[in-house]
Amino acid sequence: MNNTITASVSGNVHPIGRSSHTAKASRFRSFLKVGTLLATCTLAPALAWSQDVSININTASAEEIADALKGVGLKRAQAIVAWREKNGDFTSIDQLTVIKGIGDSTLAKNQQKIQL
């Protein structure tokens, strides 16, 4: 004969006096949910801001360009600045494709961020 007493918690039947392992796992899952919520609330505004940043490629430094544009590291950003210093201001965003490593894909990712 089974003398286990059970109770319903959130529609699930659990034996009363669950093992401490199950209780710890439950607390850990709750902890993870709270941590995820806090991270989302903290990082979401920063991520939204970073996506809305625009950059004027005719006036920005290489560091600013590298920070603002996806797929453009410091070396490519330095090449953008070097081209600008040699040839004058960019008159079209499409001119960026003359820089080695910047193609249509990179332009498409950054089209909304680039200003002249």
N, C-alpha and C positions, 0 to 999 in steps of 0.2 A: 504494500500500500504506500502510495506517495503522499507524504505529509507536507509538501512544499506549498507555502502560501504565496499567492501571486497578487500583483496589483497592476492596474492599467495606467501607464504613463504615456500620454500623447497617442493613445490608441494602440500601443504595443504592450504586450503582457510581459512583465519582467518578474523574476523571482525576487521577493523582498530580501534585502541583504545582499545585493549584487556584489560581485567580487570587487575588490579595490581596483583591480586592473581596468574593469569596465568603467568605473566611476572616474578614474584618472583619464581614460581615453575620452570620455564625454566632456570633462573639463578642458582637456586639450583642444578638442574640436571647437568648443565655445571660445577659447582663447584665440584660436586661429581666425574665427569669424570676426571677432572684435579687432584683431590686428589688421585684417584685410580691409575692414571698414575704415579704420583710422588711416591706413596707407592711401586708400582711395581718396578720402577727403583731403588729405594733405597734399598728395601729388597731382591730383586732377587739375587744380588751377595752374600749377607750374607747367604741366604738359600742354594745357590749352594755350598758355602764353607763348610757349616756345613754337607752337604751330602758327601763331599769328604774327610772328616777327617778320618784318620785311627789311630788306637790305638794299641800299643803293650801291651797286657795284662800281659806280664811278667815283665814289668818295670813301667807301669803307676800306679798312685795313684788311690785310690777309687774315688775321686772327678773327676779325668780325665776320668775314665771309665764310670762313671754315666753321665757325660756330652756328651760323644761321642756315646754311644750305646743306640739305641731305646729300650724301654721296660726294661731298667736296671736303677733302682734308686740307691740312695746312699746305702741303706741296702744291696742290691744284690752285688753292686760293692765292698762293704766292705767284703762280704762273698768271693768274687773272690780273693781279696788280702789275706784274712786269709787262704784260701785254698792253695794259692801259697806259703805263708810263711811256712805253715806246711808241704807241699808235694813237694816243689820245683817248678821249672818252668813248665808251661803247654807245652806239646810236641805236642798236637793236639787241634784244635779248638773244636772238639767234646767233649773233656774233660770238657768243661764248663757245660755240662748237668748234672754233678754231683752236681752242685750248685742248691739248692732248688729254684724253680721259674724260672729257665732257661731251656727251652726246645727247641725242634726242630724249633718251630715258631720264637723264639727270635734269635736263631742262623741264621735262614734264612734271617731275617730282617737286620742282622748286618754282614753277612759273608764277604762282601767286605771291611768292616772297620777294621776287627780284624787281627792283626799281632801277630806273635810269636817271 
